[in-house]
């Protein structure tokens, strides 16, 4: 399909939902036996399953907690209560096998990079995939903000000497076997997108 000019964001939410479903329909019949593709959501920041929280909350039935009955707990109102945290509504395409996530396809939304905090959070999310050995495909059709590209940010974090690749763009990462020195081999495909032109093919590594 030809790339639409997404300088005007009207209609993006609907396109995002339709596009991710079409990707699922395309990928699913091509998967090897034992692989499963599905659409889901993921926390903005991933945390390894072995991590323990610094603060835990428990429910003590009948108020029999360590400090006595619930009636002895002083209840206070907050100084201020505002809506500042939002759940990530975007869906991604995931491929799993034997209960393990092996690949993710994400369509970058404007809110993923509209602020420094958003860019940092999603960059950490994409790096988390790669550090966990999950292959990753990113498609970013939004030219704003000017001068920022997740492809370039990932190259910088991964110490890859690559030419700048401004948005709109698509990029794929294949996490390979352990390297002789340290870390793992990483294969990268980077494809520039052009307004009005057909989107190039990008491999989905498995």
N, C-alpha and C positions, 0 to 999 in steps of 0.2 A: 504494500500500500504506500502511496506517496505521503511524505511527512507534512502535516499541517503546521502552519505558523502558530506556535503556542505563546507568542508574545501577549495575546489576549487569552486569558485563562478560562473564559466562559465555556462550559461544557466539559472541562477536564475530568471532573469526578465521574461522570457517566462513561467517558471514554476509558478511563482507568479500569473501571469494573468490567466493561465489555472486553477490553484488550486482554486482561489477565485470564478471563474465561476462555477466550479464543486461543491463548497460548496453551492452556490446559488441554483443550481439544486437539491441538496440534501435537503436543508432546506425548500425551498418554499412549496412543497406539504405537509409538515408535520405541517405547521403553523395552529393555530386555526383560525376560522372565524374572519375576521376583522383585521388580521395582514398582513403586507406586507413586503416582503424582496426585497432589491435592492442593487446594487453595486454603491458606490460613493466615493468621496474623502472628506477629512476633514482637516481644518487648523491644523497645528502642535500644536498650543496653542489655546484652546477654550476660548471664552469670553462670559459670560452670556449676554442674550439679554437685560438685564436691565442696562448694563454698558454703560456709555457715553465716547466717546473719549476725551482725553485731548486736542487734536488739531484737528480741523475740517477744511475742504477745501471746498469752495463754488465757483461756477461759476457765474460770474456777466455778463449778456449779454450786448453787446455793450460797454464794458469797463466802465460801470456805477457803479463801486464798491465804497466802502466807502472812498477810497483815490483819487477819481476822475477818469478821462479817463485812459484807458490802456496805452496810450502813455506816461503818467507820471511815469509809473512803470519802474524802472531800471532793466534791464535784465543782469544777470551775469552768467558766465560759472563756473562750478564746478572746484575745484582744481584738482580732479581726479575722474574718472568714471570707475568702474570695476564691473564685474559680481561676486557678492558674495552671493546673496540671491537666493535660488532656491525654486520653488513651489514643494509641496509634490506630486510626481507622483503616489505614491502607492494608490491602491484602497482597500477599506474595504467593508465588508458585513454588512449592517444595517437592522434591523428589526424595523418597526414602527407600531403603532396602533393609530387611531384617531388623526393622525398628530403628534404624539409624538414618539421620539426615545426611544426604550425600550432595545435594545441590539445591540452590535457591535462585529464583529469578525475581528481581525487584524492579518495578517501574517507579522512578524517582518522581515524587510530587513536589510542587512548589514549596509547600510547608516544610519539606525535608531539608531545605537549604536557604530559607528566607532570613534566618538570623544566625549569628555566630554560634549560639548555643545549639541550634538545630543541626548545623553543619557538623559540629563536633560530635554530637550524639549519634548521628547516622553514620559518620565516618567510623566511629567506634563499633557500631553494629556490623558494618561491612567487614571491618578487620577481624571481628570476632568470628564471623563465618570462616574466614581463611585460616585463622589460627587454630580453629577446631577441625581443619581438614575438609571443610565444605566448599565445593566448587560454587562459583558465584557468577551470575550474569546481571549486569546493571544496564538499564536503558533510561537515558535522561534526555527528554525532548524539549526541555525548557531552557531557553537561552539566558535567563536571569537567575542570579545576579551576574552581571558581566565580570569576567575575570576569574570566576570560580568554576571548577570542574572536579567532581568526585574522582574521575579517572586520574587527574593530576594529583589530587590530594592522596589517593591511595599509592600512587607511584612514589611520592615523597616519603610516606610512612614506611613503605617497603624497600626504600633505597634503590629504586629502579631508575636508571638513567634513560628517560624517554622524553621525546619531544612533547611540548604542550599539546593537549587535545581539548580544545574548548567545546562547550556544549552548543548544540545538541550532539549527543554521541552515544555509542553503545560499547560496552567492554565486557569481556569474559575472562575468568580466571580459573585455571585448572590446578588444583593442589596435587602434586605428585608424590613420589616416594621420597624417603629421606635422602638428603644430599650427603656426599662423603665427608664434607667438612662439618657442617652443622645445618640445622633447619631442614627444609624440604625444597624440592624443585617446584617452581611456579611458572606455568605457561600463561601467556597473556595475549588476548586478541583485542585490538582497539580499532573501532570503526567510526569514522566521522559520519554524521547525518547531515543531509542538505535539504532545506526547505523545498517542498514540491517534488522531490525526487524519491524514488522507491527506496525503502529501508533496506540496507544490506543484510545479508545473512550473518548471524552470529552463532557459533556453536554452543551447545549446552553440554559441558563436560560431565561425564559420569565416572 
